[in-house]
């Protein structure tokens, strides 16, 4: 019994370390996917994460496996960020604006994933449905808070806004003259009420 208990104590820290290492790897891959696209060299991801390429391949045998894992990682991060931003931001609108920036990062990976998974459309559709189930309610809470604060106009649906942001981001990586983030910022700014704009000016 004592040997079994010690064995359990020995494996728990290793499992925790493995989870932390995987999170670090996914964070590194996500950052590089956003700046360099999903076809960034594996060695660059390994260098940013501080691991060997063999470690990446042990966790994720194919690039598609890695992209799917990053996709899920970003969905979870966006879901968790909504309440955290609402609690820490000076205004609900600022929380919404920052969250939309995170959502744009996620969309870049999503579009890369779509290209990689063209031959596996059912799996991609399931991932897409999962992301909607998790993120639409988070966006709705942020929108409702900003409406209640009088910062944005009423009547904007979370799915509608997210779909609009997604459409602005399609193909952004293929044209260096097209600044999707700037257009998304203009879209978000267009939600402001006159009172919300006045408050923004007064707080500058």
Protein Blocks (a to p, Z undefined) as FASTA:
>chain_A
ZZmmmmmmmmmmmmmmmmmmmmmmmmmmmmmmmmnojkbcfklmmmmnopafklmmmmmm
bfklmmmmmmmmmmmmmmmmmmmmmmmpmbfklmmmmmmmmmmmmmmmmmmmmmmmmmmm
mlmmmmmmmmmmmmmmmmmmmmmmmmmnopacehiafklmmmmmmmmmgoklmpmkbcfk
lmmmmmmmmmpcfklmmmmmmmZZ
